[in-house]
Amino acid sequence: MDEAIESRYNGSFAKDTYLIAGAITLLIIVEGYVVFTILSQAGSAVPSSIRGLYLLFFGLVVGIETIGYLQVRKSIKQHMFDFRYYD
C-alpha cells in the first residue's frame, strides 16, 4: 500500500481513537454524575445494600460500554484498509 495513503489512514485512525476515548470519558462523567446525584439526594433513606447495587450497576454499565467502544476501535483498525474507511 502507498505510504501516503497509509499515513493518512493512520492519522485518521488516531483521530477516531481520540473520539472513542472522549466518548468513554463522557460516559463515565455523565453516568457517574447521575449515580452520585441519586445517592446524594436520597441521603440516609437509601440502605447501604441499595447503594451497593447502584455502584455495581454503574460499574457494569461503564464496563460493558467501554468494552463495546474498544471492540469498535479494534474492528476499525482491523478493517480500515479493506473497507477504505477514510476515502
C-alpha positions, 0 to 999 in steps of 0.5 A, spaced: 500 500 500 502 507 498 505 510 504 501 516 503 495 513 503 497 509 509 499 515 513 493 518 512 489 512 514 493 512 520 492 519 522 485 518 521 485 512 525 488 516 531 483 521 530 477 516 531 481 513 537 481 520 540 473 520 539 472 513 542 476 515 548 472 522 549 466 518 548 468 513 554 470 519 558 463 522 557 460 516 559 463 515 565 462 523 567 455 523 565 453 516 568 457 517 574 454 524 575 447 521 575 449 515 580 452 520 585 446 525 584 441 519 586 445 517 592 446 524 594 439 526 594 436 520 597 441 521 603 440 516 609 433 513 606 437 509 601 440 502 605 447 501 604 445 494 600 441 499 595 447 503 594 451 497 593 447 495 587 447 502 584 455 502 584 455 495 581 450 497 576 454 503 574 460 499 574 457 494 569 454 499 565 461 503 564 464 496 563 460 493 558 460 500 554 467 501 554 468 494 552 463 495 546 467 502 544 474 498 544 471 492 540 469 498 535 476 501 535 479 494 534 474 492 528 476 499 525 483 498 525 482 491 523 478 493 517 480 500 515 484 498 509 479 493 506 473 497 507 477 504 505 474 507 511 477 514 510 476 515 502 
